[in-house]
């Protein structure tokens, strides 16, 4: 199977990641871009969910894409966009760090240019 990195073909491609309903990580997607946009949609939230945008150079060892090592707390249902500019990384994924209340679903798409 040929894997084409998002951000390599037309200048901006989008890939859908796995939906998460418990703490864990999505599958990763290869990217050729340095500008990333994560679209995160949360439904059935209780109090909050905490997510982390992760990158890797080898698709094995992942790190927080936030330079300050901060995670992102989401407190309401809905769709949000998170732009990461000038972030050259080969693979990206989303980590659902924790859930506080409810039975939320976290759906994620990532675009790269």
C-alpha positions in Angstrom: 0.0 0.0 0.0 1.4 3.4 -1.0 1.3 5.9 1.8 1.3 9.5 0.7 2.1 12.1 3.3 -0.6 14.7 3.8 0.6 18.2 2.7 2.6 16.7 -0.2 0.1 16.5 -3.0 -2.0 19.6 -3.5 -0.5 21.8 -0.8 -3.1 21.1 1.8 -4.6 17.7 2.6 -6.8 16.4 5.4 -6.8 13.0 7.1 -9.3 11.7 9.6 -7.9 10.1 12.8 -9.5 7.5 15.0 -12.4 8.5 17.3 -11.4 8.2 21.0 -13.8 7.3 23.8 -11.2 6.5 26.5 -7.7 7.7 27.3 -5.3 6.6 24.6 -3.9 7.6 21.2 -5.2 7.7 17.6 -3.3 6.1 14.9 -0.6 8.4 13.4 -0.6 10.0 10.0 2.4 10.9 8.0 2.8 14.6 7.1 5.0 16.5 4.7 3.9 19.9 5.9 5.2 22.3 8.5 1.8 24.0 9.1 -0.7 21.7 10.9 -4.4 22.2 11.8 -6.1 19.8 14.1 -9.9 19.9 14.1 -11.2 18.3 17.3 -14.9 17.6 17.8 -16.1 16.5 21.2 -19.6 15.2 22.0 -21.2 13.9 25.2 -18.7 15.7 27.4 -19.1 15.6 31.2 -16.8 18.1 32.9 -13.8 18.1 30.5 -11.4 16.2 28.3 -7.7 16.8 28.1 -5.9 16.2 24.8 -2.3 16.4 23.6 -1.1 17.0 20.0 1.8 14.7 19.4 4.5 14.5 16.8 7.3 12.0 15.9 10.2 11.7 13.5 10.2 7.9 13.5 6.5 6.9 14.1 7.6 5.2 17.4 8.7 7.9 19.8 6.2 10.7 20.2 6.5 14.0 21.9 4.2 16.9 22.8 4.0 19.4 20.0 3.4 22.2 22.5 6.9 23.6 23.2 5.9 24.3 26.8 4.8 20.7 27.2 1.2 21.8 28.0 -1.9 19.8 27.3 -5.2 21.3 26.1 -8.4 21.1 28.2 -11.8 21.2 26.4 -14.8 21.9 28.6 -17.8 21.9 26.2 -19.2 19.9 23.3 -18.4 21.3 19.8 -15.7 21.6 17.2 -12.5 23.5 17.7 -9.4 24.2 15.5 -5.9 24.2 16.8 -3.3 25.6 14.4 0.4 24.7 14.8 2.6 26.7 12.5 6.2 26.1 11.7 6.1 22.6 13.2 8.0 20.3 10.9 7.3 16.7 12.0 7.0 13.5 10.0 4.1 11.9 11.9 1.3 13.3 14.0 -1.5 11.9 16.2 -3.8 13.0 19.1 -3.6 11.6 22.6 -6.7 11.7 24.8 -5.0 12.2 28.2 -8.0 12.1 30.5 -11.7 12.4 30.8 -13.6 14.0 33.6 -17.3 13.0 33.7 -19.6 11.8 30.9 -18.9 9.4 28.1 -17.4 11.7 25.5 -16.3 10.9 22.0 -13.3 12.9 20.6 -13.2 12.9 16.8 -10.1 14.4 15.1 -9.0 15.4 11.7 -5.6 16.9 10.8 -4.6 19.0 7.8 -1.2 19.8 6.7 0.4 22.3 4.3 
